[in-house]
Amino acid sequence: MRRGHMTGHRTQRDDIIRRLRRIEGQVRGLQRMVDEESYCIEILTQVAATNAALQSCAVALLDEHLACCVTEAIVEGGEQARTKVSEASKAIARLVRT
């Protein structure tokens, strides 16, 4: 977090940390599956589940960003509002491409 800058994920911090820890465990499980030479399709199924968990976490972060950072910037107006909306649009585009 940049000094003096409030982040949108602050209100959902515990939930997001919990989600990321769960994802971290999924990735460790994937490493173990590969190491143990599990069946490829089972590994791929777990990769898909991990990707879905990451996407869900990203959507939660984006929702917080829109509800907090973007909304506050729009209320303040000016260049800050245009910048925050542009950042959010670019983030959405990156999520859609993945």
C-alpha positions as CSV (number, residue, x, y, z in Angstrom):
1,M,0.0,0.0,0.0
2,R,1.3,3.4,-0.9
3,R,1.7,5.8,2.0
4,G,-1.4,7.9,2.5
5,H,-3.3,5.9,-0.1
6,M,-6.4,3.9,1.0
7,T,-6.9,0.7,-0.9
8,G,-10.3,-0.6,-1.8
9,H,-9.7,-4.1,-0.6
10,R,-9.4,-2.8,3.0
11,T,-13.0,-3.7,3.9
12,Q,-12.7,-7.2,2.5
13,R,-9.1,-7.8,3.6
14,D,-9.8,-10.9,5.8
15,D,-11.9,-12.6,3.1
16,I,-9.3,-11.9,0.4
17,I,-6.4,-13.1,2.5
18,R,-8.4,-16.3,3.3
19,R,-9.1,-16.8,-0.4
20,L,-5.5,-16.3,-1.3
21,R,-4.3,-18.7,1.4
22,R,-6.7,-21.3,0.1
23,I,-5.4,-20.8,-3.5
24,E,-1.8,-21.1,-2.1
25,G,-2.8,-24.5,-0.7
26,Q,-4.3,-25.5,-4.0
27,V,-1.0,-24.6,-5.8
28,R,1.0,-26.6,-3.3
29,G,-1.4,-29.5,-3.9
30,L,-0.8,-29.2,-7.6
31,Q,2.9,-29.3,-7.1
32,R,2.5,-32.4,-5.0
33,M,0.3,-34.0,-7.6
34,V,2.9,-33.4,-10.3
35,D,5.7,-34.7,-8.0
36,E,3.6,-37.8,-7.3
37,E,2.9,-38.3,-11.0
38,S,-0.8,-38.1,-10.6
39,Y,-3.1,-38.7,-13.6
40,C,-2.8,-35.7,-16.0
41,I,-6.6,-35.2,-16.2
42,E,-6.8,-35.0,-12.4
43,I,-4.0,-32.4,-12.4
44,L,-5.7,-30.4,-15.1
45,T,-9.0,-30.5,-13.2
46,Q,-7.3,-29.0,-10.2
47,V,-5.6,-26.4,-12.4
48,A,-9.0,-25.3,-13.6
49,A,-10.3,-25.1,-10.0
50,T,-7.3,-23.0,-9.0
51,N,-7.9,-20.7,-12.0
52,A,-11.5,-20.3,-11.0
53,A,-10.6,-19.5,-7.5
54,L,-8.1,-16.8,-8.7
55,Q,-10.8,-15.3,-11.0
56,S,-13.2,-15.2,-8.1
57,C,-10.7,-13.4,-6.0
58,A,-9.9,-11.0,-8.8
59,V,-13.6,-10.2,-9.2
60,A,-14.0,-9.6,-5.4
61,L,-11.0,-7.2,-5.6
62,L,-12.4,-5.4,-8.6
63,D,-15.8,-5.1,-6.9
64,E,-14.1,-3.5,-3.9
65,H,-12.1,-1.2,-6.1
66,L,-15.2,0.0,-7.9
67,A,-17.2,0.4,-4.7
68,C,-14.5,2.3,-2.9
69,C,-11.7,3.8,-4.9
70,V,-13.6,4.6,-8.1
71,T,-16.7,5.8,-6.4
72,E,-14.7,8.2,-4.2
73,A,-12.8,9.5,-7.1
74,I,-16.0,10.1,-9.1
75,V,-17.4,12.1,-6.2
76,E,-14.2,14.2,-6.1
77,G,-14.3,14.6,-9.8
78,G,-11.6,15.9,-12.1
79,E,-8.6,14.0,-13.4
80,Q,-8.6,11.6,-10.5
81,A,-12.0,10.3,-11.6
82,R,-10.9,9.8,-15.2
83,T,-7.8,8.0,-14.0
84,K,-9.6,5.6,-11.7
85,V,-12.2,4.8,-14.3
86,S,-9.5,4.2,-16.9
87,E,-7.5,2.0,-14.4
88,A,-10.7,0.0,-13.7
89,S,-11.5,-0.4,-17.4
90,K,-7.9,-1.7,-18.1
91,A,-8.2,-4.1,-15.2
92,I,-11.5,-5.5,-16.5
93,A,-9.9,-5.9,-20.0
94,R,-7.0,-7.9,-18.5
95,L,-9.5,-10.1,-16.6
96,V,-11.6,-10.7,-19.7
97,R,-8.5,-11.8,-21.7
98,T,-7.4,-14.4,-19.2
